[in-house]
């Protein structure tokens, strides 16, 4: 019958969801933030380094108020 496919469908569906939600949990535990920043282009890497230098946390938005007035 058609319902015999449901266990196989459930296993495949769960196997396809595990990497997505697993990465969310691992990033939350390791970094304190569930979302990673992509560092694929040189501009994104420079922005990452700038945010880490200015605010100490790469996930905080670094606006003009984060730049010291020297």
Order of alpha helices (4+ residues) and beta strands (2+ residues): alpha-alpha
